[in-house]
Amino acid sequence: MKFLHAMIRVRDIKKSLEFYENILGLKPSRTLELEDSKLHYLTDGNIEIELTENFEIPENGYENGSAFGHFAFECDDLDAFGKRLDNAGLKYLWEPFFLEQINTRIAFLNDPDGNEIELIEKRS
């Protein structure tokens, strides 16, 4: 069995595509239009995320249940990534910190819909 993708429903597809492409560096791989939604797939060549643009969005947006935690991405340099966030007018949710148990630095941020994303600095 092989993991294929994770799907996220988004309120504003333009903001979400901008975030996942320009901030996280994912590339569009394909788009599929259905009767009630448009699916936007993005990839880094290994993983894929499906951003679902429903044509009818609940007035208050979408709510994540208490079971969902975060997505995790490997990052070459959290300090350089922080500068990219600053240039985009964004901030870390949790600034980079050293997690002794795994001997690495991690940080957290939110996407435009409030989904948490963990960044794990690539180990040398």
N, C-alpha and C positions, 0 to 999 in steps of 0.2 A: 504494500500500500504506500502511496506517495501523497504528501500534503500538497494541495494545489494552490489555494489562495484563501485570504480572509476577506470578508465583505463588510463594508461600513456604509450605512445610509447617511447621506449628507444633506444639509439644508441648502448650502450655497455651493454648487459644483465649481464655480469659478474660483472661489476662495480655497476650496479643498484641492483642486488641481494645482493651483499656484503653490500651495503649501507642500504637497507631496512631490511636486516636480522641482521647484526652486529651492526649497529648504532641505528636503530629504534626498533629493537627487534621483528620484525614480523617473522612469521614462514611460510614456504612454505605449502600450503594446497593442491594444485593440479596443474597439467600442462596439457595443451591441445594443440596438434599440428594440425594445419590447413594446407591447401595447400600453403598459402602465408605467414604464420606466426606461431609463437609459443607463447602461452599465459601462463604466470607464475602468479599464484595466491598466495598472501601472506595474512596472517591474524594475528590478535592478539586475536582471539576468538570472537570479536564483529564486527569489520569492516574488509573489504577485499579490497585489491588493486590488480589490474590486470596489470602486466608489460607486454606490448606487444612487442615482438621481431619480427619485420617484416623482412623477408628475403631480401627485397630490401629497403634500407634506402636512402632517399634523400641525395645528396652529402653534403649539408650544415646542415643535421640533421633536426630536427622538430622545428617549431616555435609555441609558445603559442600565441593565440590571446589576445587582450587587455581585454577581459572579464574574463579570468581566473586570480584568485588572489593567493590562496594558499590552501594547506591541513593543518588541525590543529590536533595536537595530545596532549593529556594530558601527563605531565611528572611529576614524583615524586619530582625531585630535579634538577633544572637547573644548579646548580653549579657542581654537580656530573656528569651530562650529559656533561657539558663543558669539564670536564677532559677526558671523553670518546672520545669526539671530538679531543682534543689535542693528545691523544694517537694514534688516527687514522690519524693524520696529517691534520685534518679538522678544520675549524673555523666557528664561528657563522657569519651569514650575518649581523644580529643585535644582539649585546650582550644582555643578560637578562636585562630587565628594568621593573620597577613597573608601571602598568597601573591603575591609581587611579580609573577610571570609573568602573572597574570591580574588584577592590581590589585584584589584583594578579600580579604576574610577568609573563612576556612573553619574548620570544626570537624567532629569525628566523634563518633558515639556508637554503641552497640549496642542492638538490639532485644532482647526477652526470650529469643530463640533464638540470640543472638550474631551476627546479621547486621549488617554495618557499614552505617551511614548517614552520608553526608556532607551537611553543611549548608553552603550557600553564601549568605553575606549579600548581600541585594539591594543592588545598586549604585544610588547616587543619580543 
